[in-house]
Amino acid sequence: MPENQQIIEPLAKFHVPVISKFRVVIPEGEKELFGLNKGTYIEIIIRKINPSNFKPLKRVHTLVKLTSRGMFTINKQIRQELDIEIGDILEILLINYYTLEDLVKDEYKHLLHFVENGFEIIDEHQEREILNMHVRRVG
């Protein structure tokens, strides 16, 4: 890696199994640390990992709403795009979290398409751009 290249990190990165009905449960530590409750929207990157070398096969950028137990359901389009099955272990990058009020502010208008469309397929370059944009926002 070149000396001047900065490593960009999300708020959190964790690995979770896909449970029944294609649900994912956010780990307790992340829920406590960030105050993630029912109704919180989380902006995430979901990576489908190759189990033989642990490298991402595919990834999507999406916004999901948490239930009272701190879980969300992976919608059918994402399941099909990433070829997700129950029992798969996914890598989740937590980019940010929002209340509904946050989502209507001008600064967060770029996220409203997730409410309508659910997700966007991204490549490694786009993932880096998303992470860089977040770093610029939070300083």
TIMI-2910 file (N, C-alpha, C, CB; in pm, 1 decimal, decimal comma, always signed):
<rs>
+----------+----------+----------+----------+----------+----------+----------+----------+----------+----------+----------+----------+------+
!      n_x !      n_y !      n_z !     ca_x !     ca_y !     ca_z !      c_x !      c_y !      c_z !     cb_x !     cb_y !     cb_z ! resn !
+----------+----------+----------+----------+----------+----------+----------+----------+----------+----------+----------+----------+------+
!    +84,9 !   -117,5 !     +0,0 !     +0,0 !     +0,0 !     +0,0 !    +89,4 !   +123,7 !     +0,0 !    -96,6 !     -0,1 !   +122,5 !  Met !
!    +61,8 !   +222,3 !    -87,5 !   +141,7 !   +345,0 !    -90,2 !   +135,0 !   +417,3 !    +43,9 !    +93,8 !   +438,1 !   -202,7 !  Pro !
!   +246,1 !   +486,8 !    +77,6 !   +254,0 !   +556,6 !   +206,5 !   +143,7 !   +658,2 !   +225,8 !   +386,6 !   +625,0 !   +219,8 !  Glu !
!   +106,5 !   +729,7 !   +119,0 !     +8,0 !   +836,9 !   +133,3 !   -136,2 !   +788,1 !   +129,1 !    +28,6 !   +938,5 !    +25,7 !  Asn !
!   -159,1 !   +659,0 !   +111,0 !   -295,6 !   +607,1 !   +105,6 !   -347,5 !   +586,4 !   +247,6 !   -301,5 !   +474,3 !    +25,0 !  Gln !
!   -458,0 !   +648,2 !   +277,5 !   -518,0 !   +641,5 !   +410,0 !   -610,9 !   +521,0 !   +419,4 !   -594,5 !   +771,3 !   +441,6 !  Gln !
!   -606,0 !   +452,2 !   +531,7 !   -698,3 !   +341,7 !   +555,2 !   -826,3 !   +401,1 !   +611,0 !   -637,4 !   +234,3 !   +652,8 !  Ile !
!   -937,2 !   +371,4 !   +546,5 !  -1068,1 !   +422,6 !   +586,9 !  -1142,2 !   +310,6 !   +658,6 !  -1150,2 !   +474,9 !   +463,5 !  Ile !
!  -1197,8 !   +340,8 !   +772,9 !  -1270,6 !   +241,0 !   +850,2 !  -1415,3 !   +284,0 !   +869,6 !  -1203,1 !   +218,0 !   +985,9 !  Glu !
!  -1508,6 !   +188,4 !   +870,0 !  -1648,3 !   +219,8 !   +902,4 !  -1661,9 !   +239,1 !  +1053,4 !  -1744,1 !   +106,9 !   +852,4 !  Pro !
!  -1782,2 !   +274,4 !  +1098,7 !  -1805,8 !   +283,6 !  +1243,2 !  -1780,5 !   +149,4 !  +1310,3 !  -1949,3 !   +330,8 !  +1272,0 !  Leu !
!  -1825,0 !    +42,6 !  +1243,9 !  -1807,5 !    -92,5 !  +1298,7 !  -1808,0 !   -192,2 !  +1183,8 !  -1919,5 !   -126,9 !  +1402,5 !  Ala !
!  -1741,4 !   -304,6 !  +1207,3 !  -1744,1 !   -415,5 !  +1112,3 !  -1762,9 !   -542,2 !  +1193,9 !  -1612,5 !   -421,8 !  +1024,5 !  Lys !
!  -1860,2 !   -623,4 !  +1153,0 !  -1885,8 !   -746,5 !  +1226,5 !  -1933,3 !   -854,5 !  +1131,8 !  -1988,8 !   -723,6 !  +1337,5 !  Phe !
!  -1926,5 !   -976,3 !  +1177,9 !  -1966,1 !  -1093,4 !  +1099,0 !  -2084,1 !  -1158,3 !  +1169,1 !  -1847,1 !  -1195,2 !  +1081,9 !  His !
!  -2190,3 !  -1180,3 !  +1092,3 !  -2313,9 !  -1233,9 !  +1150,0 !  -2372,1 !  -1341,8 !  +1060,3 !  -2416,9 !  -1121,8 !  +1171,6 !  Val !
!  -2434,7 !  -1441,2 !  +1121,5 !  -2502,4 !  -1543,0 !  +1040,7 !  -2639,1 !  -1493,5 !   +995,2 !  -2517,4 !  -1674,1 !  +1120,0 !  Pro !
!  -2683,4 !  -1544,4 !   +882,9 !  -2819,2 !  -1519,5 !   +835,4 !  -2906,9 !  -1625,6 !   +901,2 !  -2829,1 !  -1524,4 !   +676,2 !  Val !
!  -3006,0 !  -1580,1 !   +978,3 !  -3092,6 !  -1674,0 !  +1050,2 !  -3225,1 !  -1690,2 !   +976,9 !  -3117,1 !  -1626,2 !  +1195,1 !  Ile !
!  -3318,0 !  -1759,7 !  +1038,3 !  -3446,6 !  -1790,0 !   +973,2 !  -3512,9 !  -1664,1 !   +918,0 !  -3541,3 !  -1859,1 !  +1072,0 !  Ser !
!  -3584,2 !  -1681,8 !   +810,3 !  -3654,1 !  -1574,2 !   +739,6 !  -3557,8 !  -1466,1 !   +690,3 !  -3759,4 !  -1511,9 !   +830,4 !  Lys !
!  -3431,7 !  -1503,5 !   +670,6 !  -3327,6 !  -1415,2 !   +617,4 !  -3307,9 !  -1291,4 !   +704,0 !  -3362,0 !  -1373,3 !   +475,5 !  Phe !
!  -3309,3 !  -1312,6 !   +834,3 !  -3287,1 !  -1203,1 !   +928,7 !  -3141,8 !  -1201,1 !   +973,8 !  -3380,9 !  -1215,9 !  +1050,4 !  Arg !
!  -3097,9 !  -1083,4 !  +1012,4 !  -2964,5 !  -1061,0 !  +1066,9 !  -2981,4 !   -984,2 !  +1197,0 !  -2872,2 !   -983,2 !   +965,7 !  Val !
!  -2911,3 !  -1028,7 !  +1300,0 !  -2918,2 !   -962,8 !  +1430,9 !  -2789,5 !   -883,4 !  +1452,1 !  -2939,3 !  -1067,1 !  +1546,3 !  Val !
!  -2804,4 !   -756,4 !  +1483,9 !  -2688,6 !   -672,2 !  +1514,0 !  -2632,4 !   -715,9 !  +1649,0 !  -2727,1 !   -519,5 !  +1515,3 !  Ile !
!  -2500,1 !   -733,5 !  +1660,8 !  -2442,0 !   -775,4 !  +1789,2 !  -2473,6 !   -676,8 !  +1901,8 !  -2290,6 !   -790,7 !  +1775,5 !  Pro !
!  -2490,0 !   -731,9 !  +2022,2 !  -2527,3 !   -650,8 !  +2139,2 !  -2432,1 !   -534,1 !  +2162,6 !  -2531,3 !   -737,8 !  +2263,4 !  Glu !
!  -2302,2 !   -558,0 !  +2147,4 !  -2203,8 !   -451,3 !  +2170,8 !  -2227,2 !   -330,7 !  +2081,5 !  -2063,4 !   -503,9 !  +2148,5 !  Gly !
!  -2254,3 !   -355,0 !  +1955,2 !  -2281,0 !   -244,6 !  +1862,0 !  -2411,4 !   -174,5 !  +1897,1 !  -2286,3 !   -296,0 !  +1717,2 !  Glu !
!  -2513,4 !   -252,6 !  +1933,0 !  -2641,7 !   -190,3 !  +1969,9 !  -2623,2 !    -98,5 !  +2090,3 !  -2748,4 !   -298,5 !  +2001,2 !  Lys !
!  -2550,6 !   -145,2 !  +2190,3 !  -2527,4 !    -63,8 !  +2310,3 !  -2441,0 !    +58,1 !  +2280,4 !  -2461,4 !   -147,8 !  +2419,1 !  Glu !
!  -2329,2 !    +36,3 !  +2212,5 !  -2234,5 !   +144,1 !  +2185,4 !  -2297,7 !   +259,0 !  +2107,8 !  -2115,8 !    +90,4 !  +2108,8 !  Leu !
!  -2374,5 !   +226,6 !  +2005,2 !  -2430,6 !   +330,3 !  +1918,3 !  -2575,3 !   +365,5 !  +1951,2 !  -2422,0 !   +286,1 !  +1775,2 !  Phe !
!  -2635,0 !   +298,7 !  +2050,0 !  -2773,3 !   +328,1 !  +2086,4 !  -2871,2 !   +290,3 !  +1977,2 !  -2788,1 !   +473,9 !  +2118,8 !  Gly !
!  -2848,9 !   +176,0 !  +1914,7 !  -2935,1 !   +131,2 !  +1805,8 !  -3059,4 !    +65,8 !  +1864,0 !  -2860,1 !    +33,0 !  +1712,0 !  Leu !
!  -3174,3 !   +124,6 !  +1838,3 !  -3300,9 !    +78,3 !  +1893,1 !  -3400,7 !    +51,4 !  +1781,5 !  -3357,6 !   +180,8 !  +1991,5 !  Asn !
!  -3517,3 !     +4,9 !  +1822,0 !  -3626,9 !    -15,8 !  +1726,9 !  -3651,5 !   +112,9 !  +1649,5 !  -3756,5 !    -61,3 !  +1800,0 !  Lys !
!  -3660,9 !    +99,7 !  +1518,3 !  -3688,9 !   +215,6 !  +1434,6 !  -3565,4 !   +288,5 !  +1385,3 !  -3773,8 !   +310,2 !  +1509,0 !  Gly !
!  -3448,3 !   +255,0 !  +1439,2 !  -3325,4 !   +317,4 !  +1390,5 !  -3295,9 !   +265,2 !  +1250,7 !  -3205,9 !   +289,4 !  +1486,6 !  Thr !
!  -3258,7 !   +354,0 !  +1161,6 !  -3215,5 !   +315,5 !  +1027,8 !  -3063,7 !   +306,2 !  +1030,4 !  -3265,1 !   +417,7 !   +918,7 !  Tyr !
!  -3010,3 !   +196,9 !   +976,9 !  -2865,7 !   +185,9 !   +969,8 !  -2822,8 !   +177,7 !   +823,7 !  -2815,7 !    +62,8 !  +1049,1 !  Ile !
!  -2722,6 !   +257,1 !   +790,6 !  -2662,5 !   +255,2 !   +657,3 !  -2547,0 !   +155,6 !   +664,7 !  -2613,3 !   +400,3 !   +611,3 !  Glu !
!  -2554,9 !    +53,0 !   +581,4 !  -2456,6 !    -54,2 !   +588,8 !  -2408,2 !    -95,3 !   +450,0 !  -2515,3 !   -174,5 !   +661,4 !  Ile !
!  -2294,3 !   -160,1 !   +449,8 !  -2247,2 !   -233,9 !   +333,2 !  -2249,9 !   -380,1 !   +374,5 !  -2101,9 !   -187,2 !   +285,8 !  Ile !
!  -2317,7 !   -461,1 !   +295,5 !  -2322,7 !   -605,4 !   +320,4 !  -2227,4 !   -670,5 !   +221,7 !  -2469,5 !   -663,2 !   +305,9 !  Ile !
!  -2134,7 !   -748,9 !   +275,7 !  -2040,1 !   -820,8 !   +190,6 !  -2067,0 !   -970,5 !   +200,0 !  -1893,6 !   -788,9 !   +231,0 !  Arg !
!  -2082,4 !  -1033,0 !    +85,1 !  -2088,5 !  -1179,6 !    +78,1 !  -1943,3 !  -1224,7 !    +68,9 !  -2176,5 !  -1232,2 !    -46,6 !  Lys !
!  -1901,1 !  -1307,6 !   +163,7 !  -1761,1 !  -1346,3 !   +176,0 !  -1737,0 !  -1484,5 !   +116,5 !  -1718,0 !  -1343,9 !   +322,5 !  Ile !
!  -1625,8 !  -1498,1 !    +46,6 !  -1581,6 !  -1628,3 !     -2,7 !  -1522,5 !  -1704,6 !   +115,8 !  -1476,6 !  -1613,6 !   -120,1 !  Asn !
!  -1584,3 !  -1816,1 !   +156,5 !  -1536,3 !  -1886,3 !   +275,8 !  -1397,0 !  -1948,2 !   +259,9 !  -1633,8 !  -1994,0 !   +312,4 !  Pro !
!  -1349,3 !  -1964,4 !   +137,4 !  -1217,6 !  -2026,3 !   +120,3 !  -1102,4 !  -1927,6 !   +138,3 !  -1208,4 !  -2089,5 !    -16,4 !  Ser !
!  -1124,8 !  -1798,9 !   +107,9 !  -1015,0 !  -1702,4 !   +124,4 !  -1057,0 !  -1576,2 !   +200,1 !   -960,4 !  -1663,3 !    -11,5 !  Asn !
!  -1182,5 !  -1570,6 !   +244,2 !  -1236,8 !  -1460,8 !   +324,7 !  -1238,2 !  -1325,7 !   +252,1 !  -1157,0 !  -1447,9 !   +451,4 !  Phe !
!  -1233,0 !  -1327,0 !   +121,9 !  -1240,4 !  -1204,9 !    +41,1 !  -1385,6 !  -1181,5 !     -0,9 !  -1147,3 !  -1214,7 !    -84,4 !  Lys !
!  -1426,1 !  -1054,4 !    -12,7 !  -1562,6 !  -1026,1 !    -57,7 !  -1585,9 !  -1074,3 !   -200,9 !  -1591,2 !   -876,1 !    -48,0 !  Pro !
!  -1697,1 !  -1144,5 !   -220,4 !  -1738,7 !  -1187,0 !   -353,4 !  -1821,4 !  -1077,3 !   -419,9 !  -1819,2 !  -1318,4 !   -346,0 !  Leu !
!  -1918,6 !  -1025,6 !   -344,7 !  -2007,6 !   -918,5 !   -389,9 !  -2041,4 !   -834,4 !   -268,9 !  -2137,5 !   -974,8 !   -458,5 !  Lys !
!  -2089,3 !   -714,8 !   -296,9 !  -2127,4 !   -624,4 !   -187,9 !  -2242,0 !   -534,8 !   -231,6 !  -2007,2 !   -539,0 !   -143,0 !  Arg !
!  -2324,2 !   -494,6 !   -135,4 !  -2430,1 !   -396,9 !   -160,9 !  -2426,3 !   -290,7 !    -52,0 !  -2570,0 !   -465,5 !   -166,6 !  Val !
!  -2472,3 !   -173,4 !    -87,8 !  -2485,5 !    -60,0 !     +2,9 !  -2634,8 !    -39,6 !    +21,3 !  -2413,7 !    +70,8 !    -52,6 !  His !
!  -2682,2 !    -34,6 !   +145,4 !  -2825,7 !    -25,0 !   +169,1 !  -2855,0 !    +46,6 !   +300,5 !  -2888,9 !   -164,1 !   +169,7 !  Thr !
!  -2979,3 !    +75,9 !   +319,2 !  -3030,3 !   +134,9 !   +442,0 !  -3141,7 !    +43,0 !   +490,8 !  -3081,6 !   +283,2 !   +419,8 !  Leu !
!  -3132,6 !     -1,8 !   +616,0 !  -3233,9 !    -91,4 !   +671,5 !  -3283,9 !    -35,2 !   +803,6 !  -3177,2 !   -234,5 !   +690,9 !  Val !
!  -3404,2 !    -76,0 !   +839,3 !  -3467,2 !    -31,1 !   +963,7 !  -3463,8 !   -146,4 !  +1063,2 !  -3614,4 !    +17,9 !   +939,0 !  Lys !
!  -3419,4 !   -117,6 !  +1184,9 !  -3409,4 !   -220,5 !  +1287,4 !  -3542,8 !   -245,5 !  +1357,1 !  -3304,8 !   -181,6 !  +1389,3 !  Leu !
!  -3563,9 !   -370,5 !  +1395,3 !  -3681,1 !   -407,4 !  +1474,0 !  -3648,9 !   -389,9 !  +1621,4 !  -3725,2 !   -553,2 !  +1444,1 !  Thr !
!  -3744,1 !   -423,7 !  +1706,9 !  -3724,6 !   -409,4 !  +1851,4 !  -3612,3 !   -497,5 !  +1904,9 !  -3852,9 !   -442,1 !  +1923,8 !  Ser !
!  -3579,3 !   -604,7 !  +1836,3 !  -3470,4 !   -692,5 !  +1880,8 !  -3336,6 !   -659,2 !  +1814,9 !  -3505,9 !   -837,0 !  +1852,2 !  Arg !
!  -3331,3 !   -547,4 !  +1744,4 !  -3206,7 !   -507,4 !  +1679,5 !  -3172,5 !   -593,4 !  +1560,3 !  -3094,0 !   -511,9 !  +1777,5 !  Gly !
!  -3274,3 !   -632,3 !  +1486,0 !  -3249,2 !   -713,2 !  +1367,1 !  -3315,0 !   -648,7 !  +1246,7 !  -3300,7 !   -857,1 !  +1386,4 !  Met !
!  -3276,5 !   -698,1 !  +1130,1 !  -3338,8 !   -656,3 !  +1005,1 !  -3346,2 !   -776,9 !   +913,4 !  -3260,0 !   -539,5 !   +938,0 !  Phe !
!  -3434,2 !   -767,6 !   +815,6 !  -3450,9 !   -874,5 !   +717,5 !  -3384,0 !   -832,5 !   +587,3 !  -3601,6 !   -907,1 !   +694,6 !  Thr !
!  -3308,5 !   -923,4 !   +529,1 !  -3245,0 !   -897,5 !   +399,8 !  -3351,3 !   -917,9 !   +292,3 !  -3119,8 !   -991,8 !   +375,9 !  Ile !
!  -3376,5 !   -813,5 !   +214,8 !  -3485,0 !   -825,1 !   +116,5 !  -3447,9 !   -920,7 !     +2,7 !  -3519,6 !   -687,0 !    +59,2 !  Asn !
!  -3549,2 !   -961,8 !    -69,8 !  -3534,0 !  -1064,7 !   -172,9 !  -3435,0 !  -1024,0 !   -281,7 !  -3668,7 !  -1095,4 !   -235,5 !  Lys !
!  -3438,8 !   -897,4 !   -324,3 !  -3347,9 !   -852,4 !   -429,3 !  -3201,9 !   -865,1 !   -385,8 !  -3378,8 !   -707,5 !   -467,3 !  Gln !
!  -3173,6 !   -826,0 !   -262,9 !  -3036,0 !   -837,0 !   -212,0 !  -2997,5 !   -983,8 !   -199,9 !  -3021,4 !   -765,6 !    -74,2 !  Ile !
!  -3088,1 !  -1065,6 !   -148,1 !  -3059,2 !  -1210,5 !   -136,8 !  -3023,6 !  -1269,3 !   -272,4 !  -3180,3 !  -1286,1 !    -77,1 !  Arg !
!  -3097,9 !  -1230,4 !   -374,2 !  -3071,8 !  -1282,4 !   -508,2 !  -2940,2 !  -1228,2 !   -564,5 !  -3187,5 !  -1247,1 !   -602,0 !  Gln !
!  -2915,8 !  -1099,8 !   -549,1 !  -2793,0 !  -1038,9 !   -601,4 !  -2667,9 !  -1101,0 !   -539,1 !  -2794,1 !   -888,0 !   -575,9 !  Glu !
!  -2673,2 !  -1124,2 !   -408,1 !  -2555,5 !  -1176,8 !   -337,8 !  -2558,6 !  -1328,7 !   -321,5 !  -2544,2 !  -1112,1 !   -201,6 !  Leu !
!  -2666,3 !  -1392,5 !   -367,3 !  -2682,1 !  -1537,3 !   -353,0 !  -2670,8 !  -1578,6 !   -205,7 !  -2576,4 !  -1611,6 !   -437,8 !  Asp !
!  -2751,6 !  -1514,4 !   -122,0 !  -2748,9 !  -1537,1 !    +22,9 !  -2843,8 !  -1650,0 !    +59,5 !  -2786,6 !  -1408,3 !    +99,7 !  Ile !
!  -2795,4 !  -1739,5 !   +143,3 !  -2873,8 !  -1851,1 !   +196,4 !  -2875,3 !  -1842,5 !   +348,7 !  -2815,8 !  -1988,4 !   +149,0 !  Glu !
!  -2976,7 !  -1900,0 !   +409,7 !  -2980,8 !  -1907,8 !   +555,3 !  -2858,0 !  -1986,6 !   +601,8 !  -3114,4 !  -1975,0 !   +605,4 !  Ile !
!  -2791,3 !  -1934,9 !   +704,3 !  -2669,8 !  -1997,4 !   +755,2 !  -2542,4 !  -1932,5 !   +705,3 !  -2668,6 !  -2141,1 !   +718,8 !  Gly !
!  -2550,9 !  -1856,0 !   +594,6 !  -2432,1 !  -1785,1 !   +546,0 !  -2384,8 !  -1685,8 !   +651,6 !  -2462,0 !  -1712,1 !   +412,2 !  Asp !
!  -2254,9 !  -1664,8 !   +657,2 !  -2197,4 !  -1561,5 !   +742,5 !  -2169,3 !  -1441,5 !   +653,6 !  -2066,8 !  -1611,3 !   +815,8 !  Ile !
!  -2223,7 !  -1326,6 !   +691,3 !  -2204,2 !  -1203,3 !   +615,5 !  -2114,9 !  -1108,5 !   +693,4 !  -2339,3 !  -1136,3 !   +583,5 !  Leu !
!  -2041,5 !  -1028,1 !   +619,0 !  -1963,0 !   -921,3 !   +680,2 !  -2043,6 !   -793,8 !   +663,7 !  -1819,1 !   -908,5 !   +615,4 !  Glu !
!  -2067,9 !   -725,6 !   +773,7 !  -2147,9 !   -602,8 !   +772,8 !  -2058,2 !   -486,5 !   +813,1 !  -2271,3 !   -614,2 !   +868,9 !  Ile !
!  -2058,1 !   -382,4 !   +730,5 !  -1987,7 !   -258,5 !   +763,6 !  -2093,6 !   -156,0 !   +802,9 !  -1899,1 !   -207,0 !   +642,7 !  Leu !
!  -2090,4 !   -111,7 !   +926,2 !  -2182,8 !     -8,2 !   +972,8 !  -2124,1 !   +126,6 !   +934,6 !  -2207,4 !    -17,6 !  +1127,8 !  Leu !
!  -2190,7 !   +194,2 !   +842,0 !  -2143,3 !   +323,2 !   +792,4 !  -2195,4 !   +436,5 !   +880,6 !  -2187,1 !   +344,4 !   +646,0 !  Ile !
!  -2324,1 !   +430,7 !   +911,9 !  -2384,6 !   +534,7 !   +995,1 !  -2521,0 !   +486,4 !  +1042,4 !  -2397,3 !   +669,4 !   +917,1 !  Asn !
!  -2583,4 !   +562,5 !  +1128,6 !  -2717,8 !   +530,5 !  +1176,8 !  -2797,2 !   +659,2 !  +1187,4 !  -2713,1 !   +456,7 !  +1314,0 !  Tyr !
!  -2928,8 !   +646,3 !  +1168,0 !  -3014,7 !   +763,1 !  +1155,8 !  -3150,9 !   +736,9 !  +1218,0 !  -3030,3 !   +802,7 !  +1009,3 !  Tyr !
!  -3212,9 !   +845,5 !  +1260,5 !  -3355,2 !   +841,0 !  +1292,5 !  -3428,3 !   +888,2 !  +1167,0 !  -3391,0 !   +930,7 !  +1419,7 !  Thr !
!  -3556,0 !   +869,8 !  +1162,7 !  -3633,1 !   +916,6 !  +1047,8 !  -3616,7 !  +1067,6 !  +1029,8 !  -3781,9 !   +880,6 !  +1064,6 !  Leu !
!  -3608,7 !  +1140,3 !  +1139,3 !  -3590,3 !  +1285,3 !  +1131,9 !  -3458,6 !  +1320,3 !  +1063,0 !  -3594,4 !  +1347,0 !  +1272,5 !  Glu !
!  -3355,1 !  +1242,4 !  +1090,1 !  -3226,1 !  +1264,9 !  +1023,2 !  -3239,8 !  +1251,1 !   +872,7 !  -3120,4 !  +1166,7 !  +1075,3 !  Asp !
!  -3320,9 !  +1155,7 !   +830,7 !  -3330,9 !  +1124,0 !   +689,2 !  -3397,3 !  +1233,3 !   +606,8 !  -3406,1 !   +996,8 !   +672,0 !  Leu !
!  -3470,2 !  +1321,0 !   +671,6 !  -3536,2 !  +1425,8 !   +594,1 !  -3455,7 !  +1555,0 !   +589,5 !  -3672,8 !  +1453,5 !   +651,3 !  Val !
!  -3345,1 !  +1564,2 !   +661,4 !  -3259,5 !  +1681,8 !   +654,0 !  -3187,0 !  +1683,5 !   +519,9 !  -3158,2 !  +1684,0 !   +771,2 !  Lys !
!  -3158,3 !  +1803,0 !   +469,7 !  -3090,7 !  +1817,5 !   +340,5 !  -2962,0 !  +1737,2 !   +333,0 !  -3060,8 !  +1963,2 !   +313,8 !  Asp !
!  -2885,6 !  +1736,9 !   +440,5 !  -2756,5 !  +1669,2 !   +443,9 !  -2767,8 !  +1519,1 !   +417,0 !  -2690,6 !  +1692,0 !   +577,9 !  Glu !
!  -2884,9 !  +1461,2 !   +444,6 !  -2902,8 !  +1316,9 !   +430,7 !  -2994,3 !  +1278,9 !   +313,7 !  -2958,7 !  +1260,2 !   +559,1 !  Tyr !
!  -3027,0 !  +1373,7 !   +227,1 !  -3117,4 !  +1345,6 !   +114,7 !  -3065,9 !  +1233,5 !    +25,4 !  -3137,8 !  +1471,1 !    +31,8 !  Lys !
!  -2932,1 !  +1216,3 !    +18,0 !  -2875,9 !  +1110,6 !    -67,0 !  -2918,9 !   +971,6 !    -22,0 !  -2724,1 !  +1119,1 !    -67,5 !  His !
!  -2970,0 !   +958,6 !   +100,0 !  -3011,8 !   +828,2 !   +151,2 !  -3156,7 !   +794,2 !   +119,2 !  -2991,6 !   +823,4 !   +299,4 !  Leu !
!  -3236,4 !   +891,7 !    +78,4 !  -3378,0 !   +866,0 !    +57,2 !  -3403,4 !   +763,5 !    -52,5 !  -3448,4 !   +994,2 !    +23,8 !  Leu !
!  -3312,8 !   +750,4 !   -149,8 !  -3334,6 !   +649,3 !   -254,3 !  -3331,6 !   +508,4 !   -197,0 !  -3228,9 !   +662,6 !   -364,3 !  His !
!  -3266,2 !   +488,3 !    -80,5 !  -3267,1 !   +356,6 !    -17,1 !  -3406,7 !   +323,3 !    +36,7 !  -3163,1 !   +351,1 !    +96,8 !  Phe !
!  -3476,6 !   +424,1 !    +84,9 !  -3612,2 !   +401,3 !   +134,7 !  -3700,8 !   +353,8 !    +19,3 !  -3670,4 !   +531,0 !   +199,5 !  Val !
!  -3678,9 !   +411,4 !    -99,9 !  -3758,7 !   +374,2 !   -216,0 !  -3707,5 !   +247,7 !   -285,5 !  -3761,2 !   +488,4 !   -314,4 !  Glu !
!  -3576,5 !   +238,4 !   -304,2 !  -3518,8 !   +130,0 !   -384,0 !  -3456,5 !    +17,9 !   -300,5 !  -3414,8 !   +186,1 !   -476,0 !  Asn !
!  -3422,4 !    +43,7 !   -176,8 !  -3369,8 !    -59,8 !    -89,5 !  -3219,8 !    -76,1 !    -89,8 !  -3429,6 !   -186,1 !   -125,2 !  Gly !
!  -3154,9 !    -70,7 !   -206,5 !  -3010,4 !    -94,3 !   -210,4 !  -2954,6 !    -52,2 !   -345,9 !  -2978,1 !   -243,2 !   -182,3 !  Phe !
!  -2822,4 !    -52,2 !   -353,7 !  -2754,6 !    -33,4 !   -481,2 !  -2634,4 !   -126,7 !   -485,1 !  -2711,3 !   +115,5 !   -501,5 !  Glu !
!  -2611,9 !   -189,9 !   -597,2 !  -2495,2 !   -274,8 !   -615,4 !  -2374,6 !   -182,5 !   -631,4 !  -2511,7 !   -371,1 !   -739,6 !  Ile !
!  -2267,2 !   -211,3 !   -560,1 !  -2147,3 !   -127,7 !   -567,7 !  -2025,1 !   -214,3 !   -592,4 !  -2129,5 !    -45,1 !   -438,7 !  Ile !
!  -1920,4 !   -150,3 !   -641,8 !  -1793,8 !   -220,2 !   -658,8 !  -1694,7 !   -167,0 !   -554,4 !  -1738,3 !   -201,8 !   -804,5 !  Asp !
!  -1573,6 !   -216,0 !   -558,3 !  -1474,5 !   -178,2 !   -458,6 !  -1446,5 !    -28,2 !   -462,0 !  -1345,4 !   -256,0 !   -480,6 !  Glu !
!  -1440,4 !    +30,4 !   -581,5 !  -1415,2 !   +173,9 !   -595,4 !  -1528,3 !   +255,7 !   -531,5 !  -1399,8 !   +211,3 !   -744,4 !  His !
!  -1653,0 !   +217,3 !   -559,2 !  -1767,4 !   +288,7 !   -501,5 !  -1768,9 !   +274,6 !   -349,3 !  -1899,6 !   +236,0 !   -560,9 !  Gln !
!  -1731,8 !   +156,7 !   -298,9 !  -1725,0 !   +137,2 !   -154,1 !  -1625,5 !   +235,7 !    -93,3 !  -1684,9 !     -8,6 !   -120,0 !  Glu !
!  -1510,7 !   +252,4 !   -154,9 !  -1409,2 !   +346,5 !   -105,5 !  -1463,9 !   +488,9 !   -107,0 !  -1280,1 !   +337,8 !   -190,8 !  Arg !
!  -1536,8 !   +526,8 !   -214,1 !  -1595,4 !   +660,0 !   -222,4 !  -1696,2 !   +683,9 !   -109,9 !  -1662,6 !   +679,4 !   -358,0 !  Glu !
!  -1778,6 !   +583,3 !    -80,0 !  -1877,8 !   +595,2 !    +28,1 !  -1806,9 !   +616,9 !   +160,9 !  -1968,0 !   +468,6 !    +35,1 !  Ile !
!  -1704,2 !   +536,3 !   +185,6 !  -1629,9 !   +550,3 !   +310,9 !  -1558,8 !   +684,8 !   +319,2 !  -1528,6 !   +437,2 !   +325,3 !  Leu !
!  -1500,3 !   +731,4 !   +208,4 !  -1434,6 !   +862,7 !   +206,2 !  -1534,1 !   +974,9 !   +232,3 !  -1364,9 !   +885,3 !    +71,9 !  Asn !
!  -1653,2 !   +967,1 !   +171,3 !  -1755,1 !  +1068,8 !   +191,4 !  -1795,5 !  +1073,5 !   +338,4 !  -1877,6 !  +1041,5 !   +102,2 !  Met !
!  -1807,5 !   +957,0 !   +400,7 !  -1844,7 !   +952,6 !   +542,3 !  -1736,4 !  +1016,5 !   +628,7 !  -1869,2 !   +807,4 !   +587,0 !  His !
!  -1610,6 !   +989,1 !   +598,3 !  -1500,6 !  +1047,8 !   +675,5 !  -1503,7 !  +1199,6 !   +665,8 !  -1364,8 !   +994,3 !   +626,3 !  Val !
!  -1532,6 !  +1251,2 !   +546,1 !  -1539,7 !  +1397,4 !   +528,9 !  -1653,3 !  +1455,9 !   +611,3 !  -1558,4 !  +1434,0 !   +380,3 !  Arg !
!  -1767,1 !  +1383,2 !   +622,4 !  -1882,8 !  +1432,6 !   +696,8 !  -1856,0 !  +1437,6 !   +846,8 !  -2004,1 !  +1345,2 !   +669,1 !  Arg !
!  -1787,6 !  +1335,1 !   +900,9 !  -1768,9 !  +1327,2 !  +1046,0 !  -1635,9 !  +1385,6 !  +1090,0 !  -1778,8 !  +1183,4 !  +1092,2 !  Val !
!  -1552,8 !  +1419,7 !   +994,2 !  -1432,1 !  +1490,3 !  +1021,6 !  -1317,6 !  +1408,9 !  +1063,2 !  -1455,6 !  +1585,5 !  +1119,1 !  Gly !
+----------+----------+----------+----------+----------+----------+----------+----------+----------+----------+----------+----------+------+
</rs>
